């Protein structure tokens, strides 16, 4: 039995998979503590986990997230927004994340502990970089967004460009990777200042987007290799473990119109996910209008119970949430703003995609899945109705998209993410002696 501290930034798309991983490890007999924002205490305790809330600014909830979104609204998607996000969402909370982890680690300072976090949680970085405090036996990072790692074979994260390992492409990549360090000089300076104040030596740290992958003893990406750009310089500690299997809640409640899904010859699902769903005019509303006379049942999941849609076409059904494990086995196409978890779950069910997302990591999700051959990338978060309609018809009519999605489904089926994560925990503990 190992002592494991699982931590996540308090963002639903990060907390969800980390909570499931923590519960699986606890079910294997490990002593697991789950650390994230206080708003998730109930769901963690319902999963049978010991829960510790983050302190101070690290414990940000919906109000803080709304404030952050308001501040980034005037910024351009891509690197400009990412620089802002790095500071407000990920770097400023590091001191309080570190303090929370140290309090938990100090409960058993002589006992070997594995710290396992989502890739955006950096509260373990200070002691990794020499700050005073209780040092865990090992660190494991869990990737819940595409790899941010710069490479000789890829453009920088946030550019939304396909890979290119040709001589000309490598020259482009080298120039852009060098340039991007300057573009993120402000946010990197904020982070290094925070780390220095905690007693760490940030001079030994790689560029932060590389450090996310390079600092942990193992970095486990919740995806298959087929959806990630190939890199000849991938660090040896990186593993692709496949996506977590979709789960059905014990108290599953389906809409009263669920039989329409079961009997439909074709089902198209439209969603804006669980976070970037405040403005339904970005994708959901134009998509429902664009698909009004499509020969398919269009199922819209709004991601929020307070959403109101009016004037709906006859072929559209709306719910605030339907578990993907219930919905995707009956789905022919997903129209989405590019939430990584939803996209990977769709592919795990052999469902091709149309993606309209550019915010957060979505610019990279869109580019990667289009590169994989299983999706059309609309390259905007506010597509026109005609663009949505054309893309949907393209994917439905061209069998190559469905065939590629099924190839990725087969690749996903060859993985057992929970088992591979548990094995990595044992592996790093054994390596420490």
C-alpha positions, 0 to 999 in steps of 0.5 A: 500500500502506498501513500498517494496525494492526488491534487488538481486545479479546481476546474471541472475538466481537470478535477473529474478525471483526477477524482476518478484516478484517486478513487481507483487508487484508493480502491486498490488499497492505497492511502489516498488524499484528494486535494482541490477546490472546496466546491468539489468536497462533496463529490470527492467524499461521495467517491469515498476519498479523504478530501483536503481543500486548497487554501487562499487564492488556489481555492477559486470557484465559479465567481473567480472563473467568471472574473478571469473570463471577463478579463480575457475577453478582449485578448486574442485567442492563442498565445495572448490568452494563454499568457493571461491564463498562465498567470491568473489560473495557474501561476498565481495560485502556486504559493497556496497550492504549495502550502496546502501540499506541505501541510498534508505531506507534513502529516507523515513526513517520513513516509514515502509519498507519491504526489500525482497531479493534473499537468496544470497544478504546479504546487509541487514544483517548489520542492522539486526545484529545491525549496525547503519542505517535505519532499515526496518520494516521486511525482507523477503528472497526468495530462488532461489537455494536449501535450504542451511540450515544445519540440523540434518537430512541432510548432509551439503550443497555442499556435494551432499549427500542424507538425512538420519535421521536414528540414524547412519545418524544423527551421520554422519550429526552432524559430517559433519555439524561440520566439514563444519564450519571449512571447510568454516572458511576462507570465514566466517572470511571474512564475519564477518570482513566485518560485524564488520567493518560496526558496526554489531555484527557477534557474534550473527549470525548463521553459514552463510549458516544457517543465509541465512534462519534464519535471515529473518522474512520469508524465501520463497522457490520458490519450492515445498516441494517434491523437498527438503529434509525433516527437522525435525528442519526446522525454522518456518519462512520457507514457500514453495511457489512453483515455479514462473509460466513460462512466454511468452514474448510479442514479442515471436519469435520462430525458423523457425523450430518450426513446427518440435517441434509441430509434433515430437512424442518425444522431448528431450531438452538439455541445459547448462543454462544461466550462466555455458555455456561458455564451450559447450564441458561439456554437449551440445556437448557430448549430441548431439553426444550421441543422434544422432540416438535417436528416438526423436527430440533433441532441444539444447538451448545454452543460448548465441547467439555467440555459434557455433555448427558444424557437427550436427546430422539430429535430432538436432535443435539449438537455443540460447534461447526458452522460457520454457513456449513455449518449455516445454509443448512439451518436454518429457525429459530435459537434463541439467547441473542443473540450479535450475529455469530450473529444477523446470520449467520442473517439473512444466510441468511434465518433468523428467530430466537427470542432469549433473552438479556439480558447484555452487549449481548444485551439490545439485540440482542434488542430490535433484532431483534424490532423488525426483525420477524425475531425473537421476543424472550423478554426473559430469559436463563432462559426457561421451556420453555413460553415457548420452545415457544410462541415457536418455534411462533409463528415457524415458523407465522407467515410474516411472520418468515421473509419479514422475514428474507429481506428482510434477507437480500436487504439483506445481499446488496447489501453486500460488507463487505470491499470497503467496509472496504478502500474506507474505508481508502483514503478516510481516507488520501486525506483526510489528503493 
